[in-house]
């Protein structure tokens, strides 16, 4: 599963129109979205980068006005982390990777007044992106890249969702375009006033179930912390490995 998940992430990056290559790295570049989680590099499988390769990678990120950053499963390319640490990179975190298959999905407790559906109108996409933007600590309105990500998921065979409670925007998220039957549940956010009411679990289960109905074989994700991991575990997600998030401090 780990190899399949990493291959999924790399393949999706290679399909993105704005990606670029630097030595043994593929960089996922998002020109309309500065969020660090939307801009990162993935090494080739079993890559053994030289100091020059890493220096070139750093220079490329800086030329694009982005934080030099990588996301990958260490077992995919074991020699990369030591080389990055030697070049001054700092580990942000080692995040668990969870996955769910159709036969493992569990039904969460119902939430009164909750309605989940895929956005259709411009206003619905804007509302979903606004929930994500504020849910992840952003100020003001959503970036163009946030709206484009939701639209891209829907149009490319993935899934996007807007959850409302009694008609008010309460949560949003998506499952990105599948690769070989595998997709990623990402960007899931719940508005502050609706947290701890079961909205996150219900929304996650809806997205996952809809992905399976559209032909996905497995859905994976990276939880934001232990509390969030417990929510996903409650609907059937299990740990399959660990992902390294590592970056070079701007200073």
N, C-alpha and C positions, 0 to 999 in steps of 0.2 A: 504493500500500500504506500509506503514512504516514497519508493521510486516512482510510482504512478503519480503521486501528488506532486513531486518535484518536476516531473516531466510535464505535467499539466501546466504548472506555473510558467515554466520556460517556454512551452509551446504557445501559450496565450500571449506571452510577451513578444515572441517572434512574429505573431500575427498583428500586433498593434502597429499602426501606421507610423508612429513617431519613435519606435525603438531604434537603438543603434548598437553597434558592436565595438568593443574595445578589447583587443587581445582575446583572452579566453572568457570574456564576460559579455552578457547581453544586458543592456540597460533598458528598463522600462521607463520611458520619459513621457510625462504628461504636461504638454506646454501650457494648458489652461488651468492647471491645478497644482499649486505649490506644495500641498500637503506631502509630508515626507513619506507617508505610507503609500502614496501613489507614484513615487519615483524611487526606484532602487535597481540594483544590479543582481543578476543571478549568474553564478559561474557555470561553465560547461561541466558535464559529468567528469569526475576524476581530474579536474583541472589542477595544474601545478604552476601557479603564476609566479613570475619573477618580480623583483622589486621594481623593475622598469614597467612591467604590466600594471602594477598597482598605482605607480606614479601617473601613468597615462590615464588610468581610470579616474583618479582624483581630479586631474586636470580637465577631463571631459565633463565631469559633474559641475565643476566650478565654471566652466565655459557656458554651461546651460543654466547657471545660477541656481543650482540645486545642491543639497547636502549630500556629500559622498556617503552612500549607504548601500548595504546589501541585505537581502533576505534569502535564506536557503537552509536546507536540511544538511547538517554537517556531514552525515554519512554519504551524501551525494558527491562531495568533493572534500575529503578529509584534509588535504594539504592547504586549503584556502584560509581557514581561520588562523593558523599559526602565522601565515604570511601577512595577513591583515593586521594582526596584533603587533607584529614586528615593525609594521609601517605606521603605528600609532593609533590604529582604530580601537574603539572601545565597545565592548559588548553592551547593547541596550538591555537585552533580556534574552532568555531562552524560553520560548513559549511552547507550551504543549500543542500538539496537533491532534485534533479529534476528527473522527469520521463516523458516518452513519450509512447503513444500507437499508434497503426497503423493508427487509424482514426484521430490522431492529428498531424501527421508528415507533415511539410510544405516543399516546394521546395525552396531552396535558389537561389540567383542570379547566373548565370553561370560564370565561370572563364575562360578567354581565355587561351588556351594551357594546361588546366588541364586534367590529366588522372588519374583515381583512379582504382586500381585493387588489388587483394589479392596477396601477395608475393608467389612465387613458388620456385625459385632457392635459393641457399645459398646466392648468392650475393644480391638478392632482400631482403631477410630477414635481412642481415647485413646492408643494406642501410636503411631499415625501422628502425631498432634498433639504428642506428647511429643518425638519425634525432631525435628520442626520447631522446637519451642520451644527446646530445648537447642542445636540446630544454628545458630540465629540469635542465640545468646548469652544466652538467657533462663535464669533460675534457678527452681528448684522445678518445679511441675507446669505443664501448658499452661493457657492462658486459655480461658474458654468460647468466645471468639470464634474461636480456632484450630480447635477441634473443629467449631464451627458452619460455618466456611468449608469444611472438607472435606466435611461432610454436604451443604451447599448445592450444591457442585459436582456431587456424585453425583446428587442428587435433581433438579437443574435441567437435566440433559442434558449436563453436563460430565463430567469424569473425576477420580477421586482414586485414590491408590495408596499402598500400604504395601509396602516391600521388606524382605525378611528374608534373612539369610545363615545357613544352618544353624539356622534357627528363631529367630534373634535379630533384633529390629528394627534395620534398617540404614539405611533411607532412607524418605522420604515426599515427597509433592508432589501437585499437581493441575493440571488444565486447567479453567479457569473456564467457566461457561455461555457457549455461543456466541452471537454476534450476527451475523446475516447470514453465517453460516458461518465466522466468525473467533473464535478463543478465545485465551486467554493461559495459557501455562505459567508457574506461579508457586508460591511457597512450597516450592521443592524444596530439601531438606536431606538431608545424609548424616551419620550418627552418626560421631563422631570416630574411633573404633576401626576404622571401615570405609572411611575415605577413602583416595584414591590406589590403589584396587583396581578401578576401573571401574564401581563401583556407580552413580555419578551419571550417567554416559553411558547405562548400560543402563536405568536408571529413566526418564530423560528420553525415550529412544527408545520405551519401552513406553507412556508417557503420550501421546506424540505419535502413535504408530501407532494406539492405541486411539481417540484423538480423531478421526482420519481414518476409522476404521471406523464411527464414530457419525455421520458426515456432515460433519465440519469440512472446510473447503476450505483453511484456512491456520491455523497456530499461531504466535504471536509471543511474545517474552519480552524481559526486560531482564536481561542477565547481571550478576553481582555484581563482576566484575573481569576482567582479561585472561586469567587462568588458566581461569576458568569459561567465558569466551567461547570459548576454544580447545576445550573439551569439547563445547560445543554445535555449533561449526563442524565437529567430527569426525563428527557424526551428520546434517549437512546443513543447519544453520541458517546463513543469510546476513544480513549487515548490510543494513538498509533505510533507516535514518535514525538520529535522535538524540532522546532525551527529556531535558527539563530537569526537575531536581528542585531546588526552591528553597523556602526557609523564612525565617521571621523569628526571629532569636535571642531567646530568652526575656528575656535581660538588656536 
